[in-house]
Amino acid sequence: MTVYYFGADKTWEDLKKFGFRRRNTCILKALSESRQVKRVFVIRKTTRAKWIKWFFSRSKNNDKVSDILFFSLLPGALTKRLGLQAFEKKLNARLISTLTNHSPSSKDTLIWSYWPGAYLISRDVAMKGTRVFDSDHNIIDDPNIAEDQKAIRKALLLDIAEHSDILLSSVRSMLSWFDGNGFSKSVRLRNGVEAKRFVNSPSAERTADKQITIGYCGTLSKWIDYNLFGELIRRNPNWTFLIVGKPYRSKEAGQLVAPNVTFLGEKKSSEIPAIMASFDIGINLYLPHPALDVDSMKLYEYLAAEIPVISTPFHSFIQEDFEDLITVALTVEQIEAAIEEYSTKKFKVNKGDVAAFLEKSSWSNRVDEFLNMVNSNNGGQ
């Protein structure tokens, strides 16, 4: 099987240096490691000038994963006015085929797009193959989307669903939206974790006189219950809070500024295990919302780092999805009680249960299970 991947945050060469942090790049890495995949081409659209620079400096080895860049022959508006869209798509496909030395076929090729922007880029290429669209959360009812943009997003998602063969998401609500709009080709591909990243960064043992350190790792978005988070911080000045991540369309993050809070900013994936090793507790304080049935990657990583996890019940499947391995607390008093309990007991849940959960939740297992399904549907090709 060959995968043409649209939607990586960076080129493959840059990702190897920066790390694989988000769902899209973790899936890309798992695809590159799967025995079911022969080649992976990371496709990115660029300018003519950057393409020329890349073309003459690109590596010509036979690695399993290769970066492939392409560019528009003419500006989009001019291409449309001259009626050259179909011609340009064929030209782009020919260019990519020449650069990859591979002619896609519908049975052994996946054209994988992550998020709408990548889908629009993949649509500029007239390639044959099974078209896969992936989203990490509900991107139609997301509270981060402005109301005046929702109609545009809806129209685009309907177009995506019409022209995709498989619709993936890590959340039930996004798949339900597709199903409710008449598209029965949706598949849940849950988030996962690469637990071995945390093996060499064991958490420090707690002592009775050690100040409690509570960590949050993730984007500071509108999903967070800042009132709850801020109250927890203010009521407990003797606890240390470490926050890894940066704000995203959220001015409310300012509510978390306090003397006992340290903002560490955005970090490389390679830095996360050592930072998490300093956490006594990992928290996730999302607001309850029908669209936020997120399969949060941070919860997997907290567990992999052997950190007790406390989360708000931001969706009704949270305990089911994480097999009762995390503590759910709704109020600040419940959160405080759970933290106090954990402060006297390093790890409340059975480590064997956690290890078994992490093993089956690896990115490799997630991706291979999906590829098995694709191969089965294609007659074992």
C-alpha positions in Angstrom: 0.0 0.0 0.0 1.2 3.5 -0.8 0.0 6.6 1.1 -0.1 10.1 -0.2 -0.4 12.2 2.9 -1.8 15.7 2.8 -2.0 17.7 6.0 1.3 17.3 7.9 2.4 20.3 9.9 5.8 20.4 8.4 7.9 18.4 5.9 9.0 14.9 6.9 12.6 16.1 7.3 11.5 18.9 9.7 9.2 16.6 11.6 12.0 14.2 12.4 13.8 17.2 14.0 10.9 18.9 15.7 8.9 15.8 16.7 5.5 14.2 16.2 3.1 15.9 18.6 -0.4 16.2 17.1 -2.8 13.5 15.8 -2.0 14.1 12.2 1.8 13.7 12.6 1.5 10.8 15.0 -0.7 9.0 12.4 1.8 9.9 9.7 4.6 8.3 11.7 2.6 5.2 12.4 1.8 4.9 8.7 5.6 5.1 8.0 6.3 2.3 10.5 3.5 0.0 9.4 4.5 -3.2 7.5 1.3 -2.8 5.5 2.6 0.4 3.9 5.3 0.3 1.3 5.8 4.0 0.7 4.6 7.3 2.2 4.8 10.5 0.3 4.3 13.7 2.4 2.6 16.1 -0.1 2.8 19.8 0.5 1.9 22.7 -1.8 4.4 25.5 -2.1 5.4 28.5 -4.3 7.4 28.2 -7.5 10.5 29.7 -5.9 10.4 27.3 -3.0 9.7 24.4 -5.3 12.8 25.1 -7.4 15.0 25.4 -4.3 13.5 22.1 -3.0 13.8 20.3 -6.3 17.5 20.9 -6.7 18.3 20.2 -3.0 16.0 17.3 -2.4 17.2 13.9 -1.3 17.0 11.3 -4.0 17.4 8.2 -1.8 14.9 5.4 -1.6 13.7 6.0 2.0 10.2 4.7 2.8 9.0 8.3 3.5 9.7 11.2 1.1 8.6 14.8 0.9 7.0 15.8 -2.4 6.2 19.5 -3.2 4.1 20.9 -6.0 2.9 24.3 -7.0 0.1 26.0 -8.9 0.8 26.7 -12.6 -1.2 29.9 -12.4 -2.9 31.9 -9.7 -6.1 30.2 -8.6 -8.5 32.9 -9.8 -6.8 33.0 -13.2 -6.9 29.3 -13.5 -10.6 29.3 -12.8 -11.3 32.2 -15.2 -9.5 30.4 -18.1 -11.3 27.1 -17.3 -8.0 25.3 -16.7 -8.8 23.6 -13.4 -9.1 20.1 -14.8 -5.9 20.6 -16.9 -4.0 21.8 -13.8 -5.2 18.9 -11.7 -3.9 16.4 -14.3 -0.7 18.3 -14.6 -0.2 18.2 -10.8 -0.9 14.5 -10.7 1.6 13.9 -13.5 4.2 16.0 -11.7 3.7 14.1 -8.4 3.7 10.8 -10.2 7.0 11.7 -11.9 8.6 12.9 -8.7 7.5 9.8 -6.8 8.1 7.4 -9.7 4.8 5.8 -8.7 1.5 5.6 -10.6 -1.4 5.4 -8.1 -4.1 2.8 -8.4 -7.4 2.9 -6.6 -6.8 -0.4 -4.8 -3.4 0.0 -3.3 -3.3 3.8 -2.8 -4.6 5.9 0.1 -4.9 9.7 -0.5 -5.1 10.8 3.1 -6.2 14.4 4.0 -6.2 15.8 7.5 -8.6 18.7 8.1 -10.3 20.8 5.4 -7.3 22.8 4.3 -5.4 19.7 3.4 -8.5 18.3 1.6 -8.6 21.4 -0.6 -5.0 20.9 -1.5 -5.5 17.2 -2.3 -8.5 18.2 -4.5 -6.0 20.1 -6.7 -4.5 16.8 -7.7 -6.3 14.4 -10.0 -5.0 11.2 -8.4 -6.5 7.8 -8.2 -6.9 6.1 -4.9 -9.0 5.6 -1.8 -9.7 9.1 -0.5 -9.5 9.3 3.4 -10.5 12.5 5.3 -9.5 12.7 8.9 -10.4 15.1 11.7 -9.3 15.0 15.3 -12.4 16.5 16.8 -15.9 17.9 15.9 -14.9 20.6 13.5 -18.4 21.7 12.7 -19.7 22.4 16.2 -16.3 23.5 17.6 -16.8 26.5 20.0 -13.5 27.9 18.5 -15.4 28.5 15.2 -17.0 31.9 14.8 -20.8 31.7 14.1 -20.4 33.5 10.7 -18.0 30.8 9.6 -20.1 27.8 10.5 -22.2 27.9 7.3 -19.0 28.0 5.2 -17.5 25.1 7.2 -20.7 23.1 6.8 -20.7 23.5 3.0 -17.1 22.4 2.8 -17.6 19.4 5.0 -20.5 18.3 2.9 -18.3 18.6 -0.2 -15.6 16.6 1.6 -18.0 13.9 2.5 -19.3 13.7 -1.0 -15.9 13.2 -2.5 -14.2 11.0 0.2 -14.4 7.2 0.4 -13.7 7.1 4.2 -14.5 9.7 6.8 -12.4 9.4 9.9 -12.6 11.1 13.3 -11.5 10.3 16.8 -14.9 11.5 18.2 -18.4 10.2 18.0 -20.1 13.5 17.5 -18.3 14.3 14.2 -19.1 10.9 12.8 -22.7 11.3 13.9 -22.8 14.6 12.0 -21.7 12.9 8.8 -24.1 10.0 9.4 -26.9 12.5 10.0 -26.2 14.2 6.7 -26.6 10.9 4.8 -22.9 9.7 4.7 -22.6 6.2 6.1 -18.8 5.8 5.4 -17.5 7.1 8.7 -15.1 5.3 10.9 -13.8 6.1 14.4 -10.0 6.0 14.5 -9.2 6.9 18.1 -6.2 8.9 19.3 -3.3 7.0 20.8 0.1 7.2 22.4 3.7 6.2 21.9 4.2 5.0 25.5 7.9 4.1 25.0 8.7 7.9 24.8 8.1 8.0 28.6 10.0 4.9 29.7 13.3 6.8 30.5 11.5 9.7 32.3 10.0 8.1 35.4 8.0 10.3 37.8 9.8 11.3 41.0 8.5 9.6 44.2 6.4 11.8 46.4 7.4 12.6 49.9 5.1 14.1 52.6 7.0 17.4 52.6 7.2 17.8 48.9 5.1 20.6 47.4 2.4 19.3 45.1 3.0 20.0 41.4 -0.1 19.9 39.1 0.5 19.9 35.4 -1.6 20.7 32.3 -0.2 19.9 28.9 -2.1 21.1 25.8 -3.5 24.1 24.0 -5.1 26.8 26.0 -8.3 27.0 23.9 -11.9 28.0 24.5 -12.6 24.4 25.5 -11.1 24.9 29.0 -13.2 25.8 32.0 -11.1 28.8 33.0 -13.4 29.7 35.9 -12.9 26.3 37.4 -9.2 26.2 36.6 -8.6 29.7 38.0 -10.5 29.0 41.2 -8.5 25.8 41.8 -5.3 27.9 41.4 -6.4 30.7 43.7 -7.7 28.5 46.4 -4.5 26.6 46.6 -1.5 29.0 46.7 0.8 26.3 48.1 0.4 24.1 45.1 2.5 24.6 42.0 0.9 24.6 38.6 2.9 24.0 35.4 1.2 24.7 32.1 2.7 23.5 28.9 1.1 25.0 25.7 0.1 28.3 24.2 -3.2 30.1 24.0 -5.4 29.6 20.9 -8.1 32.1 20.2 -8.7 32.4 23.9 -8.2 35.6 25.9 -9.6 33.8 29.0 -6.2 32.1 29.5 -5.2 35.3 31.4 -7.4 34.1 34.3 -4.7 31.5 35.1 -2.0 34.0 35.8 -0.9 33.8 39.4 2.3 33.5 41.5 2.0 29.8 41.8 1.6 29.2 38.0 4.5 28.8 35.6 3.7 29.0 31.9 6.3 26.9 30.0 4.9 27.6 26.5 5.0 25.3 23.5 7.5 22.5 23.7 8.9 19.9 21.4 7.5 16.4 21.8 11.0 15.2 22.9 10.8 17.6 25.8 7.4 16.5 27.1 8.4 13.3 29.0 11.0 15.1 31.2 8.5 17.9 32.0 5.7 15.4 32.8 8.1 13.6 35.1 7.9 16.6 37.4 4.1 16.5 37.6 2.4 14.9 40.6 -1.0 15.1 39.0 -2.1 15.7 35.4 -5.3 17.6 34.9 -7.7 18.2 32.1 -10.5 20.8 32.9 -12.6 21.0 29.7 -16.1 22.5 29.6 -19.0 20.0 29.1 -20.2 20.4 25.5 -21.9 18.0 23.1 -19.1 18.6 20.5 -16.2 18.1 22.9 -16.3 14.4 23.1 -12.6 14.6 22.5 -10.3 11.6 22.7 -7.7 13.8 24.4 -4.1 12.8 23.7 -2.9 14.4 26.9 -4.8 11.8 29.0 -3.0 9.0 27.2 0.3 10.7 27.8 -0.4 11.4 31.5 -1.0 7.7 31.9 2.1 6.8 30.0 4.1 9.0 32.3 2.6 7.2 35.3 0.9 10.3 36.5 -2.5 10.2 38.2 -5.1 11.9 36.0 -8.0 14.1 37.0 -10.5 15.3 34.4 -13.8 17.0 34.3 -16.6 14.8 32.8 -16.6 16.9 29.6 -18.4 14.1 27.8 -20.5 11.1 28.9 -18.0 8.5 27.5 -14.9 9.7 29.3 -14.8 6.8 31.8 -15.7 4.2 29.2 -13.1 5.4 26.8 -10.3 5.4 29.4 -11.5 2.2 31.2 -11.9 3.9 34.6 -8.2 4.6 34.7 -8.7 8.3 35.4 -10.6 10.2 38.1 -13.5 12.3 37.1 -14.4 15.4 39.2 -16.9 18.1 38.4 -16.4 20.8 41.1 -13.3 22.4 42.5 -14.0 20.7 45.9 -14.0 17.3 44.2 -10.8 18.1 42.3 -9.1 19.2 45.5 -10.2 16.0 47.3 -8.9 13.9 44.5 -5.5 15.7 44.5 -5.2 15.4 48.3 -5.9 11.7 48.0 -3.3 11.2 45.3 -0.8 13.3 47.2 -0.6 10.5 49.8 -0.7 7.7 47.2 1.5 7.9 44.1 -0.6 5.9 41.7 -4.1 4.8 42.6 -5.0 2.6 39.6 -3.4 -0.8 38.8 -0.2 -0.3 36.7 -0.9 -3.5 34.9 -4.3 -2.3 33.8 -2.7 1.0 32.6 0.1 -0.9 30.7 -2.5 -3.1 28.9 -4.6 0.0 28.0 -1.6 1.8 26.6 -0.4 -1.2 24.6 -3.7 -1.5 22.7 -3.9 2.3 22.4 -0.6 2.7 20.6 -0.6 4.7 17.4 0.7 1.6 15.6 -2.2 -0.5 16.7 -4.7 2.2 15.9 -3.3 2.6 12.3 -2.9 -1.1 11.6 -6.4 -1.9 12.7 -7.6 0.7 10.2 -5.4 -0.5 7.4 -6.6 -4.1 8.1 -10.2 -2.8 7.5 -9.2 -1.1 4.3 -7.4 -4.1 3.0 -10.4 -6.3 3.9 -12.8 -4.0 2.0 -10.4 -4.1 -1.0 -10.4 -7.8 -1.1 -7.1 -8.3 0.7 -5.1 -6.2 -1.7 
